[in-house]
Amino acid sequence: MIREPTGRRAQTRHGRAAVLRLASWFEQADADTAHRLYTAAFALHPARHLGGSVEENVAAASSWWDAPAVDTSTVRPAGHGTLAPAENHSAQQARLRDAAEAEAHWRRSAADEVRSLLAGLTPRAGRLTMSRAALGVFMELLTRALGSGDATSGPVSAGDLELDIRLHVRHDPGAVLTIGEDDGDLTLTGLRLRTTPYDRTDPGPDGPEEEDGPDRDDEEEQDTAPQAGADDLREAADPAADAVPDVPES
């Protein structure tokens, strides 16, 4: 509560009639006038800080209703400080934008390298050489693919929509793939890999579902071998069947 210089305690001057009159003004006012009226009626002006001294120490938790009145006859509004100009972060934003564009560029290039190296199903035994960036993208896809399911139960895959690449992984107990990089070699055992575009969830006829290897070569050799004729089979069973018997002279 603020005491007026005369020592008389301030009294409220807003009764029911004043509230009704204020409501009628709001009802008749347009939007701009209503905003100005609202600001004036409820004292929604910029904050004014008052400075001064108090004879008695009052706790910060004390209610205004219970705190002693303060004489404001000598109080003057505090001076307004100068606002500091807003900092210009355009240089920092440009650096962050360039870094993001550079990272996106090398990830796209790395994905193209992985897609080129794994365009077909990897052999049961082989070696590939990747750059460090390509190996990073490959390991991301491989980790996500192996984490999506059990490769020993069936083929698994993982992809990146932004890079438009999907890695398909299948289990093959006899497969050994070595991937060379500047820092060393990475050996993958029991896995065969292939990449496709992101939206292609089926690796295709030459993908992980196809069985290829030495067994298929043996089958092809058997299919192309000449077939034995009926006479050859008969001779093999009884070599003397077609022999001409010796006839004694009379």
Secondary structure, DSSP 4 states (H G I P E B T S, - for coil): -EE-TTSPBP-----HHHHHHHHHHHHH--HHHHHHHHHHHTT-PPP--B----SS---TT--TTTSPPEE-TT--BPPPPPPPPPP--HHHHHHHHHHHHHHHHHHHHHHHHHHHHTSSPPPSEEEEE--HHHHHHHHHHHHHHHHTS-TTTS-EEEEETTTTEEEEEEEEEEEEEEEEETTEEEEEEEEEEEEE-TT--S--TTSTT---SHHHHHHHHHHHSPPPPHHHHHHHH-TTTTPPPPPPP-
